[in-house]
Structure formats: structure tokens, C-alpha cells
């Protein structure tokens, strides 16, 4: 264990700061366990041309930065440095009013990156959700022509959740194509009412409405609505991925099951309980959350077979994600499931023995 002490004048003016830094374990876990990450974003050239990069009050993310836009050597170097064998890339959330102008071009750009670096990238399709029929067509194109492994839906379009009847053909198509749907937070919207997040400066209000709380709350609600209306009774093979360790649901699952299951059975003739459906039809990633206690709760609730390692790059660092994975105190078999085996099974990816960067296909 190396120990460093910050002795700069600025630090000394406050107090001496001692930080323990673990010695790097290069060649240990990262050399013997293949690592696939599933919520790794980019921003397309088309997005920048159509939408621009101004995020208003939220200044924490520069959508024009090379870390966000690059799908080549810069990203691959960072992956190699941190032992990431494959990223399943997906576009950052797009304003619903402009998704039709961006989706197809974004998918084409992702497909070009996959072709240029075989074995290093796969992709979830971006869909024009403001037009449900167009979303079905683009999903079919992305999976059958571009070889994508599923689709990512970010929030709501036109205020509608996926349980709206207009999206039933899309959900059926997901099942027909035998791919999962990644349910991801969207951009903060006017609903829930803005006053719920008002009373602060713009940055605090934005973060409360999005990454710190509101986005997870809405995405968890989105998932529970799909269960409560009986979608999974009608489409038992529909598989949904949730990020951020389950968007609050695992912690609340016992109470949700106790109250929502009987109500949904009475009103919607729900067959399986909420908990049974969650354990059968949902997969959970670690994206953007690197807390061992929260992971261990998730591991107890779902078991090891539906958990997927993810980082949320570039909005979280690969270095942070790698350190979290290495530090997890779970048995080696479960760690292999988390790091790659579950992803291979869900996404129908080739099972490849763990390899050093020098032996990867495009090196």
C-alpha cells in the first residue's frame, strides 16, 4: 500500500491530507477476466449538427469533448489502460423533438465504429421514439442489417411511457428479434412538476431532477408501470435492462411487491407478482454506481445471473469502474458472470477467453 501526503501550500493552509492509494494490480484481474461494459455513451456528429451541445444549467458535461464524441483510438486507449475488452456503445439521450433527425445517422456512425474495430464494440440502437412506427423500422434495421445487440430507450417521448398502446408493436418487435431493451433515463422534462425541484440554484435543481434523483425515480417508475399493466404476462420473453443498480427498485422491491402486486392483480389480472416478474424479466447494470454495499444488496435480491458490469463512460471513468470491479468481495465465478458471462448470454456475444490487449482482434 503506497501512501502519499499532499504538502502543497494550499493543502497545508487547511490541514495535512494523507491518502492511501492501492498498489495497481496490473496483470491480475484485468488479465484473466474478460470485461464487457454495457452503458457506454457517445454523442454523434449528427447530434452536434442538429441539437448542439448546450446543456443549459448543467455544466458538468461537455458534449463536444473528444472523450464523448470519439469512437476510435482515444476511447480504445482508455479501454486498454483499464482492461475493458468490449464496450456496448449507445447514444447519449436526445431531446424527443429531435430524435427522428438523429437516430439513423447515430446508428450508422456506431456501426462504422464496430466495423473499424471488430471485437471491441457492440451497440444498442438509438430509436426515433417520437414516431412509434419509425422506431419499429429503425430497430429492425439496426438489428438485422447493422448487427446491433438491442436498443436503448432514454426516458419518455411525447410524455408517453412504454406501456402506452402505441408502443406495443415496438415491444413485440423486441421480442421477435430476441434482443433486450435498455431502459435508460431521459433528459429532465417539465413533468413531474418543476416545483418539485425548484428553490435552488440552476445546477442543484438540474441535478436533483436528473442524475442525483429524478432520473432514477422516473426510470424505476417506467419499469414498474410495464410490470403493473401486465406487459410481461403478454410478452413473457421480453427482457429489460436497467442501469444504475436498478434505478432504486431493488432496495424497494419488497414493499413494492407487497402493495403493487395485489392492486395490479385486481385491476389488470396480473399473473406473476411484481417481484417474480422483476427477477425473471429484468437485468441490472452497475453503471455510474460504484458502491459495494449497494451492489451486495443487489446481489442478494437478484442473485448473480442477471447482473451486468457497466461504467457509464465517459460520464464516469473507466478507472473508477475498474477499481470497483476489482474491489468487489464476491466469489470468482460470480465475478466472471458480472464482468462478461452474463453479457455474453444476454446479448448473444461470442464467448472469448480473456485476452491481453496485445491479443485483441484489432490490435
Secondary structure, DSSP 8 states (H G I E B T S, - for coil): -EEEEE--HHHHHH--EEEEE----TTSHHHHS--EEEEEEE--HHHHHHT-S--TT--S--TTSHHHH--SHHHHHHHHHTT--EEEEEE----GGGHHHHHHHHHHHHHHHHHHTTTTEEE-EE--TTSHHHHHHHHHHHHHTS---EEEEES-BTTB-TTSGGGHHHHHHHHHHT-EEEEE-----STTTGGGG-SS-HHHHHHHHTTTTHHHHHHHHHHHHHHHTTHHHH-TT--EEE-GGGTTHHHHHHHHHHHHHHHHHHHH---S-HHHHHHHHEEEE-TT---HHHHHHHHHHH-GGGEE----TTTS-HHHHHHHHHH--S-HHHHHIIIIIHHHHHHT--------GGGSTT-
